[in-house]
Amino acid sequence: MSLLTVLVALALRHGGWLDEPAALAGQLLRRWRDAGLERGQRAGWSGGLQLALVAGLPLLVLALLLLLAQGRWGFLFEALLGVLVLGLALLDRERPDVLTRAQTEWASETDAVTGAGMAGLGLRRRELLAEQFRGLFLPLLCFIVLGPLLVLAAYLLRLLAESEAVPTPARRLQHWLEWPAARVLALGFALAGDFSATWAQWRQQAGDTALPALDTVEDAALAAQPLLPGQAAPEALAATAALLHRTLVLWVVLLALHTLLAF
């Protein structure tokens, strides 16, 4: 059922059929976040209490719904909840995406990446990796590991991180949630790109718990898909997007094999 849920959610993301409902749900949750943080600040609540209000209540509601998913048709109800939660995390995204915006911006650029262009490319690549890591790979891994509850927790922490008044505990929880996921994604880059260089990079950073997850992802992506001599900026960013796509296909294949072997 996990494989089917993942495939349905990915199909919805690729087709963009439910982007508007997901965006509306995201707006409602952001209003809930802003109202909760504002109320907590007015009342002088600690960061932990603000986090419990904003993230704890939605997680409690989802947990109760999952508990109700019992009986003859309970597995279908649980699968539907999984599609809804995972779909929300995957579909609530900025449109157009980073790659499309960058390709439009660089439509007339065909020169190789040098000097100032390298800095611009590095910024765009980091934005692309952050978008795909937090909006695609992290929710998928959370769902595979612990189902909809962990997906919703990661999504709510992502929404909290967007706020200027994000509580400190939320940042810490987000770091510890993203830390192992970044290393799993880096291993995927090793299998989908330059294995030797990426594996050496992974081993160097594997035990560094202070390193931000996005730095690990960025370094692994650069090792797996280095810039080629004479490569133009649009081509370099598209190569990183291709690396991400190959890694996603690899994840789905491994999940399918695990599902088949489990029977």
N, C-alpha and C positions, 0 to 999 in steps of 0.2 A: 504493500500500500504506500510505503514511503516513496518508492520509485515512481509510482503513478502520480502521486501528489506533486513531486518535483517536476515531472514532465508536464503536467497540466499547468503549473505555475510558470514554468519557463515558456510554454506555448502562449500563455496570456501575456507575458512580458514581451515576447518577440512580436506577437500580433498587435499589441497595443489596444486590444478591444475594450479593456476595462480601465484604461488610464484615468479617465475622468472620474469614475466612482472612487478609485483609489486616491486620487488627488483630493477629492472632497472629504473622504475619511481622514486623510492626513491633515487637512485644514482643521477639522473638528478636534482631532487629538492635539494639535498645536494650540488651539484655543484653550483646551483643558490644561495643557502644560503652562501656558501663560497665566491663566487664572489661578492655578495652584501655586505657582512660584510667587505671584504677586500677593496672594493671601498669606503665604508663609513668611514673606518678608515683612508684611505689615504686622503680623503677630509675633515676629521675632523668633520664628522657629529655627531650629538647627538645620544644617544641610541634610542630615539623615531623615528628619521628619518631612521635609519638603520632597525628598526623593520617595519616601514611603507613600505620600499622598499622590504624587503625579504618576509614579510607575506602579506602586503597590496595588492600588485599587483596580486598574485594568487587568493586572496579572491575576488578582483574586477572582475577578469575574470570569476570566478565561478558565482558570483552574476549576471553578464550580461548573462551568459548562462541560468541561472534559469529564468531570465526575458523573455528570448526568448522562454521558454517552455510554450507557449500559443497555443491556437487553439485546433483543434480536437484531435491531437495526442500529445499534450503537456504533458499530464500526463505520457505518456510512456517515453518521453524524460527526464522528471524530475526523473522518477524512475530509468532510466539508469544512470543518473548522480549520483543519490544516491548510487547505487550499486558500481559504479566506485570509488567514493570518500571513501565510507565506506570500500569497499574492499581493497583499497590502505592502509588505516589506519590499517586494521586488518592483512593484508598479509605482509606488510613490517616489518619483524621481524627477529631476529637472529635465525639461524638454525645451529645445533640443539638447542632446547629450554633449559631453565635452568634445568627443571626436568630430561630431557634425559641426559644432561651432568653430573648432580649430580649422577644419578643412575649408569652411567658408572664409575664415579670416585669412588663410594662407593660399587662397585659390590662385593668386597670381605669382606665388613664390615657387621658384624651381631651383634656387641656388642651394649648394651644399650647406649644411649646418656648421657655422663657425662663429666665434666671437659672441656678440650680443644675441645672435640667433640661438645659440646653445642655451643661454639662460631662459629665453622664452620657451624653447622646446622642453627644457627641464621642468618648468612650471606647469606647462600643459600636460606633460606626462604624469606628473604627480597628481594633478587634478583628475586625470583619467583613471589612474590606479586607485585613488581614494574613492571615486564614484563607483567603480566596479567592485572594490573590496568591501565597502560598507553597504552598498546597495544590492549586491548580487552574491558574492562568495561567502561573506559572513552569515547572511540569513540562511543560505543553503546548508552550510556546515552546522549551524545551530539546529536546524530542523533535523538533519541526519543524526545528530548526537542526542538531542533531548526533545525533539518535537516542537509543537507550536509555542509552548511556554517560553522556551529559550529564544525563539525567534522574536516573540513579542517583547521580551526583555531587551534584546539587542536593538530592536527598532525604537523602543521608548528611550533608551540611552542615547541613540543617535539623534532623536528629536531634542532631548535635553541638551546635547552638545551644541546644537544650533543656537541655543539661547545665550545671550550675553550674561545672564544671571545663573548659569548652570551651577548647581551645588557641587562642592568639591567631592563628596562621596560618589556622585554620578560619574565624574571624570575618572576616578580611581576604578570603579567597577567597569567602565568602558575599556580602560587600559587592560585590565586583567581578563576581560572577555575577548578582546582583540588579539592579545599577545599570542596565545596558542594558535588561533586561526591564521594569523599572519605567517607563522612558521609552516603550517600545513599548506598554505597557498604557495609559499616559497618552494616547498618540495614539489608541488605541482609544476612550477616554473622549471625546475630542474629536469623533470621528465618531458616537458613540452619544448624546452629550449636547449641551451648549452649546459649539459649535465655537469661536466667537470668544474666549470667556473662557478656555477650556481651552488653546487654542493660544497665547494670550498668556502664560498661566501656564507652559506647556511651554517656550516660548522663553526665559523668564526663568531657568529652572532647568536647561535642557538640558546646559549645560557644567559644572555644579557637581558635581565628582566626590566631594566630601566629604559631600554631602547624603545621608542614609540613604534607601535605596530606598523604604521605607514612607512617609516624609514626602512624597516625590514623588507617590506613588500617592494619598495622602490629600488633598494640595492639589489635584491634578487632579480627583479625584472631587468635591470641594466646588465647584470651578469648573464642572464639567460638570453637576452636579445640586445646585444651591443649595437652601437651605431656603426654603420658601414661607411667606408671612405667614399666621399662624394654623394652621400645620401641627402636628399632634400628633407626639410622639416615635415611636410605632410606625409612623406613615405616613412620617416622614422616613427611618427606617432601611429601610423597605420600598422606598422610592424609590431608595436607594443599591443595594439588592439588585437592583432592576430594571435599573439602569444596568449593573451587572456582568453580568446575564443578556443584555442587548442587546449588550454588548461581546463576550461569548462567542459569540453567534450570528454576529456580524460576523466574528470570527476564523474560524469554521467555514466561512462562505460564501467568504471570501477563499481559504482553503485549498482548498476545492472548485474554485473558479475556476482557481487555480494548477495543480491536478491535471489539470483538463480541458484547459487550454491547453498543458500539457506533452506531451500525446499528439500 
